[in-house]
């Protein structure tokens, strides 16, 4: 089976009150929205979020990002991860590969971003994060898998952790 990927970029969904949802197979869904109400703070674009999911039928790659001062860094990180999904899912060390791809994506971006990425394999769940986007294990009692860190920039790094396999996972940005 080949790889299947979906990507949702905030600039494609700027309308307040609308929620766009896409499924990837029967176990993965992505949603994106510009929110219900106008932002109450200065912002560059109505929707600076982005999300992606990929699967090779055995393992899954999921990511959410929230741009700050524009969508460029979030878009760059998500599209870079999507373009390397096959290699990440086949890697013996997906955490290091995610860190390398995400950090390289910040070069030339005119904004910072929060980013949470997860790789779910049959034997483990690897979660990498920067900023205030987060991952929640919903397999039983809800459990945070990330903690807030500085935004992803060329000078900062992703925090990577590995845990036992997670059967229900929620990644979200503050846009949810």
N, C-alpha and C positions, 0 to 999 in steps of 0.2 A: 504494500500500500504506500502511495506517495504521501507527501505532507499536505495538509489542508491548513489554510491560514485565513483569518479575517482581521481587518484593521479598521478602527473607527477613529477619525480625527476630528477634533472639536470644530475647526473652521468649516467643516462640512455640515455641521448641525448647530447653527447659531440661533434658532428660534426658541424664545422663551416658552415654557410650558409643554414642549414636545419632548418625548422620550423615544429614542431609537434603540431597538433591540435586535440583535442577530444571534442565531444559534450556530454552533459548530458541532455537528453531530447531535447526539441525544443527551450529552453530559456537560456541555459547555455553552454558556450564553454570555454575551457582552451587551452592556447598555451604556448609553451616553446621552447627556442632556445639558443644555445651557442653563438649566435651573428653571424654577417656577417664577421667580421674581427677578427684577433687575439687580445687579450687584450693587451693594451699598458702599463700595470702596472703589478707588481709582483702578482701572484695568485697561489693558490694551485692546482686547478682543472679547466678544460676548461669550465664547467658549474656548478655553485654553487647555482642555482635557484631551486625552487620547487613550485608546485601549487596543490591545491585540490579543489574539489567541492563536495557537498553532498546535496541531497534533499529528503524530505519525501513526496513530492507532494504538500505540502502547504507552507513550509518554506524552505529556502536555506541557506547553509553555504558555504562560499567561502574564500579561503586564498591563498596568495602568500608570498614567502619568498626568500631572497637572502643571502646566506651564505657569510661570510667574513673570509678569511684564511681557507677555506675548506667548504664543503657542509654539514658537520655533524649537525650543529645547525639548518640549514634550513630544512634538512631531518627529524630531530627529531621533530621539531615543527609541520611540515605538517603531518607526520605520527601519531603523538599524537592527533592532531585535528581530523584526519580522523577516528581514532579508537574510539573517543568519540562523533562522529557526531550525533548519535541517541540521546544521553543524552543532548547534547548542543541544538539541535533543539526542544527537548521536555521541556527544562528548562524554568522556570518562570523568571530566571535571566541569560540569555545566556552570557551577558558581563562579569559577575563574573566568570562563568564557563570557558569561553575562557581564561581569565587572568590566572586562576589557571592551566589549562592544558598547556598553552604556557610557563608559567614560570617554571613549573615542567619539561618541556622538555629540558630546558637548562642545567640541571644537567648532568655533564659528557661530554658535547659537547666540542669539541676541537676548536670551533670557535664561533664568534658572528653572529648575523643575523638581518636582517630587516624582519619585519613581518607585514602584514596587513590582518585582518580577518573581514569578514562581515557576519552578519546574517540578512536575509531579511524575514520578516514575513508580514502577511496581514496588521498589524497595525503599524509597525515601522521598521527602519533599524538601526542596532547596528553595529558600526565600531570600531575596536580596532587596534592600530598600534604602532609599535616601529621601529625606524630607518627611512630610506628614501624611503621605499616602500610606496605606496599611494593608496587612493581610490578617484575616481571622480564620481560625480553624473552627468549622461548624460541625465537625464529625460527631461531637457529643456536646458537652457544656462548652459554650463559646470561649475561645482562648486566643489572645493576641499573639501573633507570631513575629511582630515587628515593634520597634519603639521609634519615636520621632528622632531624626538626626538632621544635620544640615542638608540643605538642598544639594542636588547633584550639579556640580560645576566641574570645570577642568581642575580645580584645586581640591575637590572633595571626593570621597570614595563611597561606594555602596557597602552597607553592612550585610554580610552574607551569613546565613545560618542554615543548618541541616537538621531535619527532624524525621521522625518516623513517618510512614505514608499517611497522608490526609485524604479522606474520602469526600469531604465537603469543604470547599475553600471559597472564601469571599475576598477579593481584592477591591479596594475602593480608595477614591480620592475624596477630598473635602467637597467635591462637586456632587456627592451622593446625598 
